[in-house]
């Protein structure tokens, strides 16, 4: 059976950065770069035409930054691609805002070729790409009463709370399953229940809510 490749749209206002990413990703088995854009303002039309699996998008761009482009994609496209933000600085406030807007994770521009390929595969498979220490730092001092209310009303079970704590550590379903001595499908069910009860789109949003609500400390 032929497996469809992970298709990637590159969005960065620096042509050299796009060329470097294209060279790295096109050399990876099962990954194909299907298009490029030089600004967030170009992204929506390309997403609707090319239907990429993943959009690898720079956070800072001149006309429309990655944050606004992310919001536009998620509010317009019925089945949106995964969005991987690319940033120079892991403590960039833009990164946190992009994650809150719905991005699935972020990647540092200094990442190695292996790390870049793994990042694309990770978000394509539905896992978030988070650096726990960086997210803790970004979330520091961002307590949100609304998030506390959402968590209080969610009614998470004890096991679901445990799963949420694992998510804040950046663990994949397989890693959580191994640590909790559960089957992968069971963990997947628990993760889905956590997301549903919290009313969030994905794991990234769940992690942000966990920090902003005070469920885990910064």
Buried (B, 14 or more C-beta within 10 A) or exposed (E): EEEEBBBBBBBBBEEEBBEBBBEBBEEBEEBBBBBBBBBBBBBBEBBEEBEBBBBBBBBBBEEBBBBBBBBBBBEEEEEBBBBBBBBEBBEBEBBBBBBBBBBBBBBBBEBEBEBBBBBBBBBBEBBBBBBBEBBBBBBEEEEBEEBBEBBEEBEBEEBBBBBBBBBBBBBBBEBBBEEBEBEEEBBBEBBEBBBEBBEBEBBBBBBBBBBBBBBBEB
